[in-house]
Amino acid sequence: MTVTVLDDSAVAAHLARIDDEGYTIVDDAIEPDLVADLRETIRRLERDLGVQPRDTAAEGHSTLRMYNLLAKDPVFQAMPVHPNVLPIVEGMLDRGCLLSGMTAIDIGPGEDPQPLHGDDVVMARHLPRPHAPMMVTSMWALTDFTAENGGTLFVPGSHRFTGEPGSSEWIGETATGVAGSVEAQALEMAAGSVMVFHGSLWHGGGANTTADVWRLGVNVQYCPGFVRQQQNPYLGIPASVAATFSDRLLELLGYRLYKGIMGHVDGRSPGEVLFGDRFAETAYRDVEQRRNR
């Protein structure tokens, strides 16, 4: 398999598609060895940690979910900074974006469809739709995604709708939006591919109607640097583990200041407080220069 290599023109094409349809798919984005390592690590952790379905409407009764992956194994460090995914995310947000969370989602046989939703639903009261992306999700396929095994359901173009699922724009399995009527589609893509989508896109895990096929994916989610992250890395990831991360991964976790201002501790970056000169940064210094990054 030939792994995709994103250049500037490819990134621009993906961004244009997201702007138009709310999502894009990067085929053959991830190295096969990394896909295999991630898949094997998650399945091992599921066994070792005794992961069980959480039995809620959002998390499922036949789905195994794991959060806070960076604290669980070093193999996950490659995901947030992957060069075939992160440039698209940075194009939607900016280089000051944060890693909002990472969740392994292993959909088992017999699972029901997850209710459709937008990942930015918690912001609905404060930001009328449509709006600029406040969340960007990358869904990594670690097994093949099919309509039968729980491939994500999504409604193309719904990032431009004014309402959420259940509103007047949603009737059964058909949505009415700015471009007429569209139907929910099942995401089908091969292991190693990644779907990147706007946080307002209506989507949800699909039903797994197979007898014995599990559908494993990982959501790697990002948000602007001024938005609170879904998963708290400062308490969730021990400082001794975080110290082994690359500078770019630590930036994505929020250890630098956002545009030279936000997130400081007594005028210093969180990274400087924990890691010293490696992340030395003074708040409000060169603010104009940083604001334009």
C-alpha positions in Angstrom: 0.0 0.0 0.0 1.2 3.5 -0.9 0.7 5.9 2.0 -0.7 9.3 1.2 1.7 12.3 1.3 -0.1 15.6 1.8 1.3 18.6 0.0 -0.1 22.1 0.0 -2.4 21.5 -2.9 -3.8 18.3 -1.4 -4.4 20.1 1.9 -6.2 22.9 0.1 -8.4 20.4 -1.7 -9.4 18.7 1.5 -10.1 22.0 3.2 -12.3 23.0 0.2 -14.3 19.8 0.5 -14.8 20.3 4.2 -16.0 23.8 3.6 -18.5 22.5 1.1 -19.6 19.1 2.5 -18.4 19.3 6.1 -16.0 16.4 5.8 -13.2 14.8 3.8 -11.6 11.4 3.7 -7.8 10.9 3.4 -7.4 7.4 1.9 -4.3 5.4 2.8 -3.3 8.1 5.3 -1.6 5.9 7.9 1.3 3.6 7.7 0.1 -0.1 7.9 2.6 -0.9 10.6 1.2 2.0 12.7 -2.3 0.9 12.1 -1.5 -2.7 13.2 0.4 -1.4 16.3 -2.5 0.8 17.3 -5.1 -1.9 16.8 -3.1 -4.5 18.7 -2.4 -2.1 21.6 -6.0 -1.1 21.9 -7.2 -4.7 22.0 -4.5 -5.6 24.6 -5.6 -2.6 26.8 -9.2 -3.6 26.5 -8.3 -7.0 27.9 -5.8 -5.8 30.5 -8.1 -3.0 31.8 -11.3 -5.1 31.6 -13.0 -2.5 29.5 -16.8 -3.0 29.4 -19.6 -1.3 27.5 -20.8 1.8 29.4 -24.4 1.1 28.4 -25.6 4.7 27.7 -27.3 6.0 24.6 -24.2 7.9 23.6 -21.6 5.3 24.4 -23.5 2.1 23.5 -24.4 -1.3 25.0 -22.1 -3.3 22.8 -19.2 -0.8 22.3 -15.9 -0.7 24.1 -14.6 2.9 24.7 -11.3 4.1 26.1 -10.4 7.7 26.8 -7.1 9.4 27.8 -5.1 7.3 25.5 -1.8 9.2 25.7 -1.5 8.2 29.4 -2.0 4.5 28.5 0.8 3.7 25.9 3.5 5.6 23.9 2.2 4.3 20.6 -0.7 6.9 20.7 1.8 9.8 20.6 2.0 9.5 16.8 -1.7 10.2 16.2 -2.3 13.9 17.1 0.8 15.1 15.2 0.5 12.8 12.1 1.6 14.7 9.0 -1.3 13.4 6.9 -3.9 14.7 9.3 -2.7 17.6 11.4 -2.1 20.1 8.5 -5.8 19.8 7.6 -6.8 20.5 11.1 -4.4 23.4 11.4 -6.0 24.8 8.1 -9.4 24.7 9.7 -8.3 26.1 13.1 -4.8 27.4 13.3 -1.4 26.3 14.6 -2.5 27.2 18.1 -5.2 24.6 18.1 -5.4 22.1 21.0 -5.9 18.4 21.2 -9.4 18.1 22.8 -9.4 14.4 23.3 -8.7 10.9 22.0 -11.2 8.1 22.2 -10.9 4.5 21.0 -14.3 3.2 19.8 -14.7 -0.5 19.3 -18.2 -1.2 18.0 -19.3 -4.8 18.6 -21.9 -7.0 16.9 -25.5 -6.1 17.9 -24.8 -2.4 18.6 -27.6 0.0 17.8 -27.0 3.3 15.9 -25.8 6.2 18.1 -28.1 9.2 18.1 -26.9 11.8 15.5 -25.2 14.8 17.0 -22.6 17.5 16.4 -19.4 17.3 18.4 -19.8 21.0 19.2 -23.2 20.6 20.7 -22.2 22.0 24.1 -21.5 25.3 22.4 -25.0 25.6 20.8 -26.4 28.0 23.4 -23.6 30.4 22.8 -22.9 30.0 19.1 -25.8 30.0 16.7 -25.3 27.6 13.8 -23.7 27.7 11.3 -20.4 29.0 12.7 -16.7 28.6 12.3 -15.3 25.3 13.5 -15.1 25.1 17.3 -14.2 21.4 17.1 -12.5 19.3 14.4 -12.7 15.5 14.6 -10.5 13.1 12.8 -11.8 9.5 12.8 -9.0 6.9 12.2 -10.1 3.6 10.8 -8.0 0.8 12.4 -10.3 -1.8 10.8 -12.3 -1.5 7.6 -15.5 0.6 8.1 -18.6 -0.7 6.4 -22.3 0.0 6.5 -22.8 -3.4 8.2 -20.2 -3.2 10.9 -21.0 0.3 12.3 -19.5 2.7 9.9 -20.2 6.2 11.1 -23.5 7.7 9.9 -23.2 11.3 8.8 -25.2 13.9 6.9 -23.2 15.7 4.3 -23.5 19.5 4.4 -25.2 19.5 7.8 -22.4 21.7 9.2 -24.3 24.5 7.4 -27.7 23.7 9.0 -29.2 26.1 11.5 -30.4 23.4 13.8 -29.4 20.1 15.5 -30.8 16.7 14.9 -34.4 16.5 16.1 -35.0 20.0 14.9 -37.3 21.0 12.0 -34.4 20.2 9.7 -34.6 16.5 10.5 -37.4 14.2 9.5 -36.7 10.4 9.9 -33.5 9.7 8.0 -33.7 12.8 5.8 -32.4 16.2 6.6 -33.4 19.5 4.9 -30.7 22.0 4.6 -29.5 25.0 2.5 -29.1 22.8 -0.5 -32.4 20.8 -0.3 -32.8 17.4 1.1 -29.9 15.0 1.9 -29.8 11.6 3.6 -27.6 10.1 6.3 -24.8 8.1 4.8 -22.7 5.3 6.2 -19.0 5.9 6.3 -17.2 3.2 4.4 -13.4 3.4 4.3 -10.5 1.0 4.5 -8.2 0.6 7.6 -5.6 3.2 7.5 -7.9 5.9 6.1 -9.0 9.0 8.1 -12.2 11.0 8.0 -11.7 14.7 9.0 -14.9 16.7 9.7 -16.3 19.9 11.0 -17.5 19.7 14.5 -21.0 20.8 13.5 -21.5 17.9 11.1 -24.4 15.6 12.1 -23.0 12.2 12.7 -23.1 9.1 15.0 -21.8 5.6 15.2 -23.7 3.2 13.0 -25.5 -0.1 13.9 -23.3 -3.2 13.8 -25.5 -5.8 12.2 -22.8 -8.4 11.7 -22.5 -11.6 13.7 -18.8 -11.4 14.7 -17.1 -8.3 13.1 -15.9 -5.5 15.4 -15.3 -2.0 14.0 -12.4 -0.2 15.6 -11.7 3.5 15.2 -10.1 6.3 17.2 -11.5 9.8 17.4 -8.7 12.4 17.6 -10.4 15.7 18.3 -9.1 19.2 18.2 -10.4 22.6 19.3 -9.2 26.3 19.0 -6.7 27.3 21.6 -9.2 29.3 23.5 -11.8 26.5 23.9 -11.9 24.1 26.9 -10.8 20.6 26.0 -13.2 17.6 26.4 -10.6 15.5 28.1 -8.3 17.1 30.7 -4.7 16.3 29.9 -3.2 18.2 32.9 -4.7 15.8 35.5 -5.2 12.8 33.2 -1.6 12.5 32.0 1.1 12.3 34.7 3.9 14.9 34.3 6.5 12.2 34.1 4.7 10.7 31.0 4.1 14.1 29.5 7.8 14.9 29.8 8.5 12.2 27.2 6.3 13.8 24.5 7.5 15.9 21.6 7.3 19.7 21.8 4.5 19.7 19.2 2.4 17.2 21.1 2.9 19.2 24.3 1.8 22.4 22.4 -1.3 20.5 21.2 -2.1 19.6 24.9 -1.9 23.3 25.9 1.5 23.6 27.6 2.2 26.8 25.5 0.3 30.0 25.7 -2.4 30.6 23.1 -1.4 33.7 21.1 0.9 34.7 24.0 -1.9 35.3 26.4 -4.3 32.5 27.3 -3.5 29.7 29.7 -0.7 31.3 31.8 0.3 30.5 35.3 1.5 33.7 37.1 2.6 35.0 33.7 4.4 31.9 32.6 3.3 29.1 30.3 2.2 25.8 31.9 5.1 24.1 30.1 7.6 26.4 31.8 6.1 25.6 35.2 6.5 21.9 34.6 9.5 21.6 32.2 11.5 24.7 32.9 13.5 26.4 30.1 12.3 23.9 27.5 9.0 25.9 27.4 10.1 29.3 28.8 7.4 31.8 27.7 6.2 35.1 29.3 2.6 36.1 28.9 1.7 39.3 27.0 5.2 39.5 25.5 5.1 40.2 21.7 1.3 39.8 21.8 0.8 41.4 18.4 3.3 39.1 16.7 1.8 36.0 18.3 -1.8 37.1 17.5 -1.0 37.1 13.8 0.5 33.6 13.7 
